[in-house]
């Protein structure tokens, strides 16, 4: 019996040793961060600065790869086909926790990801061209009442947080508007500037254009006014009680990751998150530092998934 136990132990050891060795040497090659939005928007700006900081923290290249489309869920879906070795990681926006309750998706947000770290959230705003006739949010709402079914409201993706927030607002105001989805604010902004839509819900990417006098914001969706556009009211100030929308996000890997690799990723990404150059980028695009460690982020994901399921049911969004 003792010889049998020793034999079984000897057979098991090689299977365990490579995983242990891989964890101890991690990372030994480049890490890819999948970003489910196109280049040029606030997410892309933040994640590129974060990847540069993470490259310094890990000592290997950390590369962003943009995969826009499918309601910002392509990075999450990619985790189903990704080895759990820590070398491909996904940014996880709220649509990835919401869409599985609206339509059939390949992944389950409760079981198919390994949480790593929470990073930040968005400054959302309703933007339009500087020369738009709407001088206030009330002006835009009034024109929507005068022209039902004609005014076009852009958003950063079908069934994304900005889209559903606008649906919610339109329901509260009893407005009939045209919702125009784009793949991200980098796509919606040229359509605002080109006059193809009247206004759009975006992240903070257009702040530079606002500073240049090419665009304006009618409202911001944060709890407090933005220091970058202090004259612009919040949704709460405009009468939408408790409507604070920041759509926070973090990083996940595939399910079944080695806990030691998760720990090493967390430590490197935490250093990158607090890197002065990255913090300067967050300040420039007015996105908050919202660090959560692995356990706290896992709890946040579980709680938020429950909230998103309830939201889908409340708004009747099942397809």
C-alpha positions in Angstrom: 0.0 0.0 0.0 2.8 2.4 0.8 4.5 1.7 -2.5 1.2 2.3 -4.3 0.8 5.7 -2.5 4.3 6.7 -3.4 3.7 5.7 -7.1 0.5 7.8 -7.2 2.3 10.7 -5.6 5.1 10.4 -8.2 2.5 10.4 -11.0 0.8 13.4 -9.6 3.9 15.5 -9.0 4.7 16.3 -12.7 1.2 17.5 -13.3 1.4 20.0 -10.5 5.0 21.1 -10.9 4.6 23.0 -14.2 1.7 25.0 -12.8 3.7 25.9 -9.8 6.8 26.7 -11.8 4.7 28.9 -14.2 3.2 30.8 -11.2 6.6 31.3 -9.6 8.1 32.7 -12.9 5.1 34.8 -13.8 5.2 36.9 -15.9 7.8 35.8 -18.3 6.3 37.2 -21.6 4.0 40.0 -22.7 0.5 40.4 -21.2 -2.5 41.4 -23.3 -5.3 43.6 -22.0 -8.5 43.2 -24.1 -10.5 46.5 -24.3 -14.0 46.2 -25.7 -14.1 49.8 -27.1 -12.5 51.4 -30.1 -9.3 53.5 -30.0 -9.7 57.2 -29.1 -12.3 57.2 -26.3 -11.9 57.6 -22.6 -11.6 53.9 -22.0 -8.9 53.5 -24.5 -7.0 56.6 -23.2 -7.2 55.2 -19.6 -6.3 51.6 -20.5 -3.3 52.6 -22.7 -1.9 54.8 -19.9 -2.5 51.9 -17.5 -0.8 49.4 -19.7 2.3 51.6 -20.0 2.4 51.8 -16.2 1.8 48.1 -15.9 4.8 47.5 -18.3 7.0 49.3 -15.8 5.5 47.4 -12.9 5.9 43.9 -14.4 9.0 44.4 -16.4 7.4 42.8 -19.5 5.3 44.5 -22.2 1.6 44.9 -21.3 -0.3 45.6 -24.6 -3.9 46.8 -25.1 -5.9 45.1 -27.8 -9.2 46.8 -28.9 -12.2 44.6 -29.5 -15.2 46.8 -29.9 -18.7 45.6 -30.8 -21.4 43.3 -29.4 -22.4 45.7 -26.8 -18.9 45.9 -25.3 -18.9 42.2 -24.4 -16.3 40.8 -26.8 -13.4 41.0 -24.3 -15.6 39.1 -21.8 -16.6 36.5 -24.3 -12.9 36.0 -25.3 -12.2 34.7 -21.8 -14.1 31.5 -22.6 -11.4 30.6 -25.2 -8.4 32.0 -23.2 -6.0 29.7 -21.3 -6.1 30.6 -17.6 -2.4 31.4 -17.5 -2.7 35.1 -16.8 -1.3 36.3 -20.1 -4.6 37.5 -21.6 -6.8 39.7 -19.3 -10.1 41.4 -20.0 -11.5 44.8 -19.1 -15.0 44.0 -17.8 -17.5 46.8 -18.3 -21.1 46.6 -16.8 -22.7 45.4 -20.1 -20.9 42.1 -19.6 -22.8 41.7 -16.3 -26.1 42.9 -17.8 -26.5 41.5 -21.3 -26.6 37.8 -20.3 -30.0 38.6 -18.6 -31.3 40.4 -21.8 -30.3 37.8 -24.4 -28.6 34.5 -24.8 -24.8 35.0 -24.3 -22.0 32.4 -24.3 -20.8 33.3 -20.9 -22.2 33.4 -17.4 -21.1 36.5 -15.4 -21.4 34.6 -12.1 -19.1 31.7 -13.0 -16.9 32.3 -16.0 -14.5 34.9 -14.8 -11.7 35.3 -12.2 -11.8 38.7 -10.7 -8.4 40.4 -10.3 -8.7 44.1 -9.5 -11.2 47.0 -9.8 -9.8 50.2 -11.4 -12.1 53.2 -12.0 -15.4 54.4 -13.4 -16.6 56.9 -16.0 -17.5 60.5 -16.0 -20.6 60.3 -18.3 -22.1 63.4 -19.8 -24.6 64.5 -22.4 -22.6 66.3 -25.1 -23.5 68.3 -28.2 -21.8 70.7 -30.7 -20.8 74.1 -29.4 -23.1 75.9 -31.9 -26.1 73.7 -31.0 -29.3 75.7 -30.5 -29.8 73.9 -27.1 -28.4 76.0 -24.4 -29.6 73.8 -21.6 -30.9 70.3 -20.9 -34.4 71.8 -20.6 -34.0 73.1 -24.1 -33.2 69.6 -25.5 -36.1 68.0 -23.6 -38.5 70.7 -24.8 -37.5 70.1 -28.4 -38.0 66.4 -28.0 -41.5 67.1 -26.9 -42.1 69.4 -29.9 -40.7 66.8 -32.3 -41.6 63.3 -31.1 -39.7 60.6 -32.8 -37.3 63.0 -34.6 -34.5 64.0 -32.2 -31.5 61.7 -32.2 -29.7 60.7 -29.0 -26.4 58.9 -29.5 -24.9 56.5 -27.1 -21.7 54.4 -26.7 -23.3 51.1 -27.6 -26.6 49.3 -27.7 -27.7 48.2 -24.2 -24.6 49.8 -22.7 -24.9 51.8 -19.5 -25.3 55.2 -21.3 -27.9 53.7 -23.6 -30.0 52.3 -20.8 -29.7 55.5 -18.8 -31.1 57.5 -21.7 -33.9 54.9 -22.0 -34.6 55.4 -18.4 -34.6 59.2 -18.7 -36.8 59.1 -21.8 -39.3 56.9 -19.9 -39.3 59.3 -16.9 -39.9 62.3 -19.2 -42.3 60.4 -21.5 -40.2 61.3 -24.5 -40.1 59.6 -27.9 -36.5 59.9 -29.2 -34.3 58.0 -31.6 -31.6 56.1 -29.8 -28.5 55.8 -32.0 -25.9 53.3 -30.8 -22.2 53.6 -31.7 -19.3 51.3 -30.8 -17.9 53.9 -28.3 -17.5 57.6 -27.8 -14.7 57.7 -30.4 -17.3 56.9 -33.0 -20.1 59.0 -31.6 -18.1 62.2 -31.3 -17.5 62.7 -35.0 -21.2 62.2 -35.5 -21.9 65.0 -33.0 -19.4 67.3 -34.7 -20.8 66.4 -38.1 -24.4 67.2 -37.1 -25.6 63.7 -37.8 -27.1 63.5 -34.3 -28.4 66.2 -32.0 -26.6 65.0 -28.8 -25.0 61.9 -27.3 -24.2 60.4 -24.0 -20.4 59.9 -23.8 -17.5 59.3 -21.4 -15.0 62.1 -20.7 -13.1 61.8 -23.9 -14.7 64.9 -25.4 -13.4 67.1 -22.5 -10.5 68.2 -24.8 -13.0 69.3 -27.4 -15.0 71.1 -24.8 -11.9 72.9 -23.6 -11.2 73.9 -27.3 -14.7 75.3 -27.6 -15.9 72.8 -30.2 -18.4 70.9 -27.9 -20.5 71.5 -24.8 -22.0 69.4 -22.1 -25.6 69.7 -20.9 -25.2 67.5 -17.8 -22.9 65.1 -16.0 -23.9 61.9 -14.4 -21.5 61.8 -11.4 -22.6 62.4 -7.8 -20.9 65.9 -7.8 -20.1 68.3 -10.5 -17.0 67.8 -12.6 -14.0 70.0 -11.8 -13.4 70.1 -15.6 -16.8 71.5 -16.4 -17.9 73.0 -13.1 -20.7 75.0 -14.7 -22.5 71.8 -15.9 -25.2 70.4 -13.5 -25.5 66.8 -12.4 -28.6 64.7 -13.3 -29.5 64.8 -9.6 -29.5 68.6 -9.7 -31.8 68.5 -12.8 -34.4 66.6 -10.8 -33.5 62.9 -11.5 -33.4 61.7 -7.9 -30.5 59.3 -7.0 -29.5 59.0 -10.7 -25.7 58.7 -10.3 -24.2 56.7 -13.2 -20.4 55.9 -13.3 -20.4 52.4 -14.8 -17.3 51.2 -12.8 -15.0 48.5 -14.2 -12.1 46.3 -13.4 -10.0 43.4 -14.9 -10.8 39.7 -15.0 -9.3 36.6 -16.3 -10.7 33.2 -17.3 -12.1 31.0 -14.6 -9.8 28.5 -13.0 -6.7 30.8 -12.7 -3.9 29.8 -10.3 -4.3 32.0 -7.2 -0.6 32.8 -7.1 -0.8 34.2 -10.7 -3.9 36.2 -9.7 -2.0 37.6 -6.7 0.9 38.6 -8.9 -1.4 40.2 -11.4 -3.1 42.1 -8.7 0.1 43.4 -7.2 1.5 44.6 -10.5 -1.8 46.1 -11.6 -2.2 47.9 -8.2 1.2 49.5 -8.7 0.2 50.5 -12.2 -3.1 52.0 -11.0 -1.3 54.2 -8.6 1.6 55.1 -10.9 1.9 58.9 -11.1 1.6 59.0 -14.9 -1.5 56.9 -14.8 -3.0 59.0 -12.0 -2.3 62.1 -14.2 -4.3 60.5 -17.0 -7.2 59.8 -14.7 -7.1 63.4 -13.6 -7.0 64.7 -17.2 -10.1 62.8 -18.2 -11.8 63.2 -14.8 -12.1 59.5 -14.0 -11.9 58.5 -10.3 -9.5 56.2 -8.7 -11.7 53.3 -7.5 -9.3 50.6 -6.3 -10.7 47.3 -5.0 -8.6 44.3 -4.2 -9.4 40.9 -5.6 -11.8 39.8 -2.8 -13.6 43.1 -2.7 -13.9 43.2 -6.4 -15.3 39.7 -6.4 -18.0 40.8 -3.9 -18.7 43.9 -6.0 -19.1 41.8 -9.2 -21.6 39.5 -7.4 -23.6 42.4 -6.0 -23.6 44.3 -9.3 -24.7 41.3 -11.3 -27.7 40.9 -9.0 -28.5 44.6 -9.4 -28.2 44.4 -13.2 -30.5 41.4 -13.4 -33.0 43.4 -11.3 -32.6 46.5 -13.6 -33.3 44.4 -16.7 -36.5 43.1 -15.1 -37.5 46.6 -13.9 -37.1 48.2 -17.3 -38.5 45.2 -19.2 -35.4 44.8 -21.3 -35.4 41.0 -21.9 -35.2 40.3 -25.7 
